[in-house]
C-alpha cells in the first residue's frame, strides 16, 4: 500500500518508529500536526525514490508550484497547502527539502566532501527541523540553528546505519575523501570482505559519521529550552531514541556490513527515561550557537 493512501498517524506508525514513540508525549494537537508534517515529507521522499507512480515528475511539479506560490495541481500538495498556510511553513525551506530529495535521483549519488554531506543533510533533514519549529509553537528565531543541527544529526545517524543499503541503491553519502573515492559498487564488494582496505576505510568513515553526529546532537539539544514543555520532552525523547541507533552501531564496532540497527521497545523506554535529564537545560544559561557548525551551509534558508 502506498504511503499516499495512509492516514498521517498510520504513516508515522509504519515509517517513523522513533518519532511515533515520541509522538505520544506531544499531546493531541501538536501530535496530530507533527504526524501530518511527517506523513507529507514521507510522501515527498517516496516520490523521489519512485515508490509512487510518476513520483519524480510529480515532485518537480510540486517544486514549481511552491516556487510560484500557487495552488498546486498535484493532489498531494493541494491537500497539504491549507495546513501549510495555517502553520506558516516557509516555502523556501520546503523547496530546499525537495532539492535534497531530487539530488537522490542521479544514476549514482557520490558526495565529494564533508561540506557536500552537511549541505545534503541540511536539505533532507535540517529543513524538517525548521518546519517542526512551526508545528511545535516555537517562534524564537534563536531556536532555528539548533533545529537545523538536530535534523542534521539524525540524518548523519541514518547515513551511518544505511551505508550498505544505500550502496545497493548506487548511493554513497560518505564523502569521497573519507574513503579514497570508493564507489557504491566498491562498497558493495567490500561488504563481503570487511577487512579489505575499502572495508576498513568504510568502517572508519562510519565511526567518523557518528562522531560528527554527536557534535550536532549536542548543539540540537541546547535548543530544547526554546520549545514548550511537552514538545521539549517529546523531541528530546525522539532524539535520544534515534541517537541510540548510532550508539548500538558503535557498540557493534561500526559493523556496517551486518545490516541496519534497530531499537527495541525496552530500549525506547530506557532512552525515554534518560531523556528526562534534558529538562534541566530549561533553567541553564542560554549559550550562543556555534556558528562554525554552519560554515558549510551558507546561502541556505535560515542559516546565518
VEXDREN-2710 file (C-alpha; in Angstrom, 1 decimal):
% VEXDREN-2710
k/r/px/py/pz
1/UNK/0.0/0.0/0.0
2/UNK/1.3/3.5/-0.9
3/UNK/2.0/5.9/1.9
4/UNK/0.0/8.4/-0.1
5/UNK/-3.2/6.4/0.8
6/UNK/-2.4/6.1/4.6
7/UNK/-3.6/8.5/7.3
8/UNK/-1.0/10.6/8.9
9/UNK/-1.0/8.6/12.0
10/UNK/-0.7/5.3/10.1
11/UNK/2.1/6.6/8.0
12/UNK/4.0/7.7/11.2
13/UNK/3.4/4.3/12.8
14/UNK/4.6/2.4/9.7
15/UNK/7.6/4.5/8.8
16/UNK/8.8/6.5/11.7
17/UNK/9.2/4.2/14.7
18/UNK/11.3/6.6/16.8
19/UNK/9.0/9.5/16.1
20/UNK/5.9/7.5/16.6
21/UNK/7.1/6.5/20.0
22/UNK/7.8/10.1/20.9
23/UNK/4.6/11.4/19.4
24/UNK/2.6/10.2/22.4
25/UNK/4.3/12.8/24.6
26/UNK/3.3/15.7/22.5
27/UNK/-0.4/15.9/23.3
28/UNK/-3.3/15.6/20.8
29/UNK/-3.0/18.8/18.8
30/UNK/0.8/19.0/18.4
31/UNK/1.0/15.3/17.9
32/UNK/-1.6/15.3/15.1
33/UNK/0.1/18.3/13.4
34/UNK/3.6/16.6/13.7
35/UNK/2.2/13.4/12.2
36/UNK/0.7/15.3/9.3
37/UNK/4.0/17.0/8.6
38/UNK/5.9/13.7/8.8
39/UNK/3.4/12.0/6.5
40/UNK/3.7/14.7/3.8
41/UNK/7.5/14.6/4.0
42/UNK/7.3/10.8/3.6
43/UNK/5.2/11.2/0.5
44/UNK/7.8/13.5/-1.0
45/UNK/10.5/11.0/-0.2
46/UNK/8.6/8.2/-1.8
47/UNK/8.0/10.3/-4.9
48/UNK/11.8/11.0/-5.1
49/UNK/12.5/7.3/-4.8
50/UNK/10.0/6.3/-7.4
51/UNK/7.8/4.4/-4.9
52/UNK/4.8/6.4/-6.1
53/UNK/3.8/6.3/-9.7
54/UNK/5.3/9.2/-11.7
55/UNK/6.8/10.3/-8.4
56/UNK/9.9/12.3/-9.7
57/UNK/7.8/14.2/-12.3
58/UNK/5.2/14.9/-9.7
59/UNK/7.9/16.2/-7.3
60/UNK/9.1/18.5/-10.0
61/UNK/5.6/19.9/-10.4
62/UNK/5.3/20.4/-6.6
63/UNK/8.6/22.2/-6.5
64/UNK/7.5/24.6/-9.3
65/UNK/4.1/25.2/-7.6
66/UNK/5.9/26.1/-4.3
67/UNK/8.3/28.4/-6.1
68/UNK/5.5/30.2/-7.9
69/UNK/3.4/30.4/-4.7
70/UNK/0.3/29.0/-6.5
71/UNK/-2.3/26.4/-5.7
72/UNK/-0.9/23.1/-6.8
73/UNK/-2.3/20.9/-9.5
74/UNK/-0.8/17.9/-7.7
75/UNK/-3.3/16.4/-5.2
76/UNK/-0.7/15.7/-2.5
77/UNK/0.4/19.3/-2.3
78/UNK/-3.1/20.7/-2.9
79/UNK/-4.4/18.8/0.1
80/UNK/-1.4/19.9/2.2
81/UNK/-1.5/23.6/1.3
82/UNK/-4.2/24.7/3.7
83/UNK/-2.3/23.1/6.6
84/UNK/0.9/24.6/5.2
85/UNK/-0.7/28.1/5.3
86/UNK/-2.1/27.6/8.8
87/UNK/1.4/26.7/10.1
88/UNK/3.2/29.4/8.1
89/UNK/5.7/26.9/6.7
90/UNK/8.4/28.9/4.7
91/UNK/8.2/28.0/1.1
92/UNK/12.0/28.3/0.6
93/UNK/12.6/25.7/3.3
94/UNK/10.2/23.2/1.6
95/UNK/11.9/23.9/-1.7
96/UNK/15.3/23.2/-0.1
97/UNK/13.9/19.9/1.2
98/UNK/12.7/18.9/-2.3
99/UNK/16.0/19.9/-3.8
100/UNK/17.7/17.4/-1.5
101/UNK/15.3/14.7/-2.5
102/UNK/15.8/15.4/-6.2
103/UNK/19.5/15.1/-5.7
104/UNK/18.9/11.4/-5.0
105/UNK/17.6/10.9/-8.5
106/UNK/21.0/10.8/-10.1
107/UNK/22.1/7.5/-11.5
108/UNK/24.9/7.4/-8.9
109/UNK/25.0/9.5/-5.8
110/UNK/28.6/10.0/-4.6
111/UNK/29.2/13.0/-2.4
112/UNK/32.7/14.6/-2.7
113/UNK/33.3/16.2/0.6
114/UNK/32.1/16.8/4.2
115/UNK/30.7/20.1/3.1
116/UNK/28.6/18.3/0.5
117/UNK/27.5/15.8/3.2
118/UNK/26.4/18.6/5.5
119/UNK/24.5/20.5/2.8
120/UNK/22.7/17.4/1.8
121/UNK/21.8/16.6/5.4
122/UNK/20.5/20.1/5.9
123/UNK/18.3/19.8/2.8
124/UNK/16.7/16.5/3.6
125/UNK/16.6/16.8/7.5
126/UNK/17.6/20.2/8.7
127/UNK/14.7/21.6/6.8
128/UNK/12.3/19.2/8.7
129/UNK/13.7/20.6/11.9
130/UNK/12.9/24.1/10.8
131/UNK/9.3/23.1/9.8
132/UNK/8.9/21.3/13.1
133/UNK/9.5/24.6/14.9
134/UNK/6.3/25.9/13.4
135/UNK/4.3/22.8/14.4
136/UNK/5.7/22.9/17.9
137/UNK/4.8/26.6/18.6
138/UNK/8.4/27.6/18.7
139/UNK/8.7/31.1/17.3
140/UNK/12.0/32.2/18.8
141/UNK/14.4/32.7/15.9
142/UNK/17.3/31.6/18.2
143/UNK/15.9/28.1/18.0
144/UNK/16.3/27.7/14.2
145/UNK/20.0/27.0/14.2
146/UNK/19.6/24.3/16.8
147/UNK/16.6/22.8/15.0
148/UNK/18.8/22.5/11.8
149/UNK/21.5/20.8/13.8
150/UNK/19.2/18.2/15.3
151/UNK/17.9/17.3/11.9
152/UNK/21.5/17.1/10.6
153/UNK/22.5/14.9/13.5
154/UNK/19.6/12.4/12.8
155/UNK/20.4/12.3/9.1
156/UNK/24.1/11.5/9.8
157/UNK/22.9/8.7/12.1
158/UNK/20.7/7.5/9.3
159/UNK/23.5/7.6/6.8
160/UNK/25.8/5.6/9.1
161/UNK/23.1/3.0/9.7
162/UNK/22.3/2.6/6.0
163/UNK/25.7/2.6/4.3
164/UNK/25.3/-0.8/2.7
165/UNK/21.6/-0.4/1.9
166/UNK/22.4/2.9/0.2
167/UNK/25.3/1.4/-1.7
168/UNK/22.9/-1.2/-3.1
169/UNK/20.8/1.7/-4.5
170/UNK/24.0/3.1/-6.0
171/UNK/24.4/5.8/-3.4
172/UNK/27.4/6.8/-1.3
173/UNK/26.8/9.7/1.1
174/UNK/30.1/9.1/2.9
175/UNK/32.4/11.8/1.5
176/UNK/34.8/10.5/-1.2
177/UNK/37.8/11.9/0.6
178/UNK/37.0/9.8/3.6
179/UNK/37.1/6.5/1.7
180/UNK/39.7/7.2/-1.0
181/UNK/37.0/7.7/-3.6
182/UNK/35.4/4.3/-3.2
183/UNK/32.3/3.9/-5.4
184/UNK/29.0/2.4/-4.2
185/UNK/30.0/-0.7/-6.2
186/UNK/33.3/-0.8/-4.3
187/UNK/31.3/-0.6/-1.0
188/UNK/29.0/-3.4/-2.1
189/UNK/32.0/-5.6/-2.9
190/UNK/33.7/-4.7/0.4
191/UNK/30.6/-5.8/2.4
192/UNK/31.7/-9.3/1.8
193/UNK/35.3/-8.6/2.7
194/UNK/35.1/-6.0/5.6
195/UNK/38.8/-6.5/6.4
196/UNK/39.8/-5.4/2.9
197/UNK/41.3/-1.9/2.6
198/UNK/38.0/-0.4/1.3
199/UNK/36.1/-2.3/4.1
200/UNK/38.3/-0.8/6.8
201/UNK/38.0/2.7/5.4
202/UNK/34.3/2.4/5.3
203/UNK/34.3/1.2/9.0
204/UNK/36.4/4.2/10.0
205/UNK/34.1/6.5/8.0
206/UNK/31.1/5.2/9.8
207/UNK/32.8/6.0/13.1
208/UNK/33.6/9.4/11.8
209/UNK/30.0/10.0/10.8
210/UNK/28.9/9.0/14.3
211/UNK/31.4/11.4/15.9
212/UNK/30.1/14.2/13.6
213/UNK/26.6/13.4/14.5
214/UNK/27.4/13.7/18.2
215/UNK/28.6/17.3/17.7
216/UNK/25.3/18.2/16.0
217/UNK/23.2/16.3/18.6
218/UNK/24.9/18.3/21.3
219/UNK/24.0/21.6/19.6
220/UNK/20.5/20.4/18.8
221/UNK/19.9/19.6/22.5
222/UNK/20.8/23.1/23.5
223/UNK/17.8/24.2/21.6
224/UNK/15.2/22.2/23.5
225/UNK/14.8/25.1/26.0
226/UNK/13.1/27.1/23.3
227/UNK/10.3/24.6/23.0
228/UNK/7.1/24.4/25.1
229/UNK/7.5/21.9/27.9
230/UNK/5.7/18.9/26.3
231/UNK/7.4/19.5/22.9
232/UNK/10.8/19.7/24.7
233/UNK/10.2/16.3/26.3
234/UNK/8.9/14.7/23.1
235/UNK/11.7/16.0/20.9
236/UNK/14.4/15.0/23.4
237/UNK/13.0/11.5/23.5
238/UNK/12.9/11.2/19.7
239/UNK/16.5/12.4/19.5
240/UNK/17.6/10.1/22.3
241/UNK/15.9/7.1/20.7
242/UNK/17.3/7.9/17.2
243/UNK/20.8/8.6/18.6
244/UNK/20.7/5.1/20.2
245/UNK/20.9/3.6/16.7
246/UNK/24.4/5.1/16.4
247/UNK/25.3/4.0/19.9
248/UNK/24.4/0.4/19.0
249/UNK/26.3/0.6/15.8
250/UNK/29.4/1.8/17.6
251/UNK/29.0/-0.9/20.2
252/UNK/29.0/-3.4/17.3
253/UNK/32.3/-2.0/16.2
254/UNK/30.6/0.0/13.4
255/UNK/29.9/-3.2/11.5
256/UNK/28.1/-1.5/8.6
257/UNK/28.1/-4.7/6.6
258/UNK/25.9/-6.7/9.0
259/UNK/22.6/-4.9/8.4
260/UNK/20.9/-2.0/10.0
261/UNK/20.5/-1.5/13.7
262/UNK/17.0/-1.2/15.3
263/UNK/15.9/-0.2/18.8
264/UNK/13.7/-2.5/20.9
265/UNK/10.7/-1.3/22.9
266/UNK/12.7/-1.8/26.1
267/UNK/15.5/0.3/24.7
268/UNK/13.0/3.1/23.8
269/UNK/11.6/3.1/27.3
270/UNK/15.2/3.4/28.7
271/UNK/16.0/6.2/26.3
272/UNK/12.8/8.0/27.3
273/UNK/13.7/7.9/31.0
274/UNK/17.2/9.1/30.1
275/UNK/15.7/12.0/28.1
276/UNK/14.2/13.4/31.3
277/UNK/17.6/14.7/32.2
278/UNK/17.4/17.1/29.2
279/UNK/14.7/19.1/31.1
280/UNK/17.4/20.6/33.3
281/UNK/18.6/22.8/30.3
282/UNK/15.4/24.9/30.7
283/UNK/17.0/26.6/33.7
284/UNK/20.5/26.9/32.4
285/UNK/22.1/30.0/30.9
286/UNK/21.4/30.1/27.1
287/UNK/24.6/29.5/25.1
288/UNK/25.2/31.1/21.8
289/UNK/25.0/28.8/18.8
290/UNK/28.4/27.7/17.5
291/UNK/28.4/29.3/14.0
292/UNK/31.3/27.2/12.9
293/UNK/28.8/24.3/12.6
294/UNK/27.1/26.2/9.7
295/UNK/30.2/27.3/7.9
296/UNK/29.5/24.9/5.0
297/UNK/25.7/25.8/5.0
298/UNK/26.0/29.4/3.9
299/UNK/23.3/30.5/1.5
300/UNK/20.7/28.0/2.7
301/UNK/17.4/29.2/4.3
302/UNK/17.7/30.4/7.9
303/UNK/21.4/29.9/8.0
304/UNK/23.2/33.0/9.4
END
